[in-house]
Structure formats: structure tokens, C-alpha cells
Amino acid sequence: MAKRDVIGRYRGSFIGLLWSFFNPLLMLSVYTFVFGYVFKSRWAGQGGGQFEFAVILFAGLNINTFFQECANRAPTLILENRNFVKKIVFPLETLSWTTIGSALFHLLISTIVLLIFALVVRGTLPWTVVLFPIVVLVFLPFMAGLVWFLSSLGVFLRDLKHAITIITIMLMFLAPIFYSKEMIPEHYRKLLYLNPLTAIVESTRDVLIWGRMPDWGMLGAYTLAAVLFAWLSFGWFERTRKGFADVL
């Protein structure tokens, strides 16, 4: 179903699945031009030329795009698949993994584009890139829980999809994606980690850009919290799914 979702998104277009490659490539080109040439931005505490900022920024935006793709689609997920609710016995909870699987495909393509660009700019890649799947794996329970919770809530609250669009934009700017956490006053930095994106964005840059080991203690705590959230969200989904058919 995830494969069908990806193929269906590009069905009828001239170059088809190649759009999944050209989209991140074009966006990376835009980031490089705007932040490298126009604003001449530099990452706090890091050297590097005009391409360096674009590489660092794109690494964080890839995670944010994955998050937004799942979160923004979740409130209408059951509504878009109401035939599975009404006509047949279907494990509705698996629809969340269809959404996540489709988003993971685009994250994979974007990461490949990022690594190719970083290799061209820097001439080398750190060995820690092999740890990136672990960082993504830590993120998945939270994303599954979020999709379960929002998809069930979206059946009853149709305005939720509009609210989530605003909230995801807020979370993007409240995470250290466009800026370094060192730019935030030290006594406020810990508040950044209340944002579920912060730990994953920081760990992604550690393994893909800086060549550092991620903070395993932080990822361990994140995993425990994410699994607990997923468990509670799944319980909520199972309790509310009994009313889906009546509402739809």
C-alpha cells in the first residue's frame, strides 16, 4: 500500500518517480542560492564556504519534511480511506504505516541527494552516516503514535487538519533547523528539547554532517518516551475506532 501510495502520487506526470529525486535537488539548489549567495549565511561555530550552510540546513529540513508529511496527512487518513471502515474488515491501524512508509521513501531520496551534495562540497563523508538508520528508527515510534492519534481525532474534529498545518510550521521554527541551538540563550536551550524534532535533527546532523556519535543517552530517553506515546496513542485509536463507521 505504501508503494501504491508513492506511485499514485506521481501517476500521470511526464517523468513520474523522478520527481521524488528532482524535488529535493531543486530545493537544495534554492537553499544554496538564497542562504549561500544572497544572505551569505554561516552556521554558528562552524567555518566552511557558502555551500556549508545549505548542507547543514537541508539535513534538518529533511527530518522536518518527513515529520510534516506524516502529521499533515494524518487528520484525513481515515476519511480518505472510509471504504476500509464501512465495507470490509480491515486492520485500520496499519494505515499509519502506509503513510510513514511513503514518507520514508521520500526521506531516503532526500538523504541520498544530501549525501551526494555533501560529498561534492566536502570531498568526503563521515563514517557515522551508517548510524542514520538508527536515528530514524528512534523517530518511528513517535511518528506512528502521532499518526494514530491524529487520524482517529481527525474523524471527529474536521478542523484538525487546518490546526495541524499551523502547528507543524510553528514546530519547524521552534526547532534548531534554520539556526544553531548555540544562538539561543543557554538557560532557554533545554526548552528546545520539548520540541519532538530537536533531538532527531541534532542527531541527524551529528551522524550525517559533523561525523560525531549521537547522544545515546538522549536517544535512549527519546525512545522510551516515543514508545510510551505510541502505546497510549494506539490505545486511543483502538477505543475510538468503534465510532468511525457511525461518524463516516
Secondary structure, 3 states (H helix, E strand, C coil): CHHHHHHHHHCCCCCHHHHHHHHHHHHHHHHHHHHHHHCCCCCCCCCCCCCHHHHHHHHHHHHHHHHHHHHHHHHHHHHHCHHHHHCCCCCHHHHHHHHHHHHHHHHHHHHHHHHHHHHHHHCCCCHHHHHHHHHHHHHHHHHHHHHHHHHHHHHHCCCHHHHHHHHHHHHHHCCCCCCCHHHCCHHHHHHHCCCHHHHHHHHHHHHHHHCCCCCHHHHHHHHHHHHHHHHHHHHHHHHHHHHHHHHC
